[in-house]
Amino acid sequence: MRDAAAVLDRLFATIESRKTNAPEGSYTAKLFAAGEDEIVKKIGEEAIEVIVAAKGQGDARVVSELADLIYHAMVLLASRGITWRAVEEELARRMK
């Protein structure tokens, strides 16, 4: 389980680094440059794709679309200066 958490931590660190270090061709950097409206639009699109996948495209597609949704949610967090740790802490609080 910790390995999965480490993957999410590394992904979030990479996303955050794209705010200040925007390599040419970086999709994440392009999202930051486009602004919050574009980021939340992508979250909406990905959420719909998760639903469509769940209703008939198989488990592998559900996993793929959920990965996209989590990635875009992380971009939103980073754009607002919210840490991934804050989400983990909220989930831990709910488990008590």
C-alpha positions, 0 to 999 in steps of 0.5 A: 500500500505504501508503494501506491502512496509513494506513486501518488506522492511522486506524481503530485511532486512532479505536477507541482514542479510543472508550475515553476519549471514548465518544460516545453511540451508539458501537458501539465504546464499547458493546463496551468497556463490555461487556468482553473477554468480549463482544469475544472473542465478537464475534471468534468470530462474525466468524471464523465469518462469514468461513468461511461467506462463503468457502464460498459467499457470494462475494468481496465478502462475504469482504472485508466479513466480513474487515473486520469481523473485523479491526475487532473484533480491533483493539477487542480489542487496544485493550482490552488496551492493545496497539497495532496497531503491535505486530501490524505489527511481528510480521508484519514480524518473520515476513517476515524 
